[in-house]
C-alpha cells in the first residue's frame, strides 16, 4: 500500500494466476511519483486487465470498508477520519516511525488484498493481466508470481516534485518514503522492461507503452 509505505506482499492463500493458459501476467511497479498510475491507465486503454493493489487497499480502508473494523480494533478510533475512512496521513506518519505498528497493519491488510487480487485475476478474460504493485521489488514475493516485471522509471528529483504536488505531503515525508523504497538501480535490475517517464510527453510515454504492449501480445501468438 504505497500511500502508507507498506509492501503489497498480499500473502494470498493462493497466488494470483493467469485466468487463461495463454494470459501473460505483468507486474507493473515504480517508485512513488514515477507516473506508474499514468502508465497503468494507458495499459487499460490498450485492453489489459488492471489489478491495482493500492486501489484495493483504498477500498478496504474506505468508510464501511472490510478492513476498518480490525484496524480500529488494533489502533483505536483516532486513525479514522470524519467520513469514517482510514486517516491515511495520520496512519502513514505512525507506521513510518513504528515498525511494530507497520507489521500490525500489514497483517490486517495483506490477506484481504491478496484475496481480492486473486478474485479479480480469476475473473479476467483478457490476454494480458497487469498487477499494479507499488513495492513489487521490495516485497521479495511478487516477482515469482508474474511473467514479466515492468518498471516505470524517473529521477529522484522528478519523484519528489510530483509527490509534493499531492495534497497532504510535505518534503520530509516525501523524502522518508523515497528513502524506504528500493533505489532506481534496484528496480531497474529487477526489470524485464524499463519505461522512461522523465521529461517525456504523455504522447511519447503512451507510444512507448503501446509498443511494449503490442510486443507482449505477440509473444502469445
Buried (B, 14 or more C-beta within 10 A) or exposed (E): BBBBBBBBBBBBEEBBEBBEEEBBBBBBBBBBBBBBBBBBEBBBEBEBBBBBBBBBBBBBBBEEBBBBEBBBEEBEEEBBEEEEBBBBBBBBBBBBEEEEBBEBBBEBBBBBBBBBBBEBBEEBEBBBBBBBBBBBBBBEBBBEBBBBBBBBBBBBEBBBEBBEEEEEBEEEBBEBBBEEBBEBEBBEEBBBBBBBBEEBEEEEBBEBBBEBBEEBBEEEE
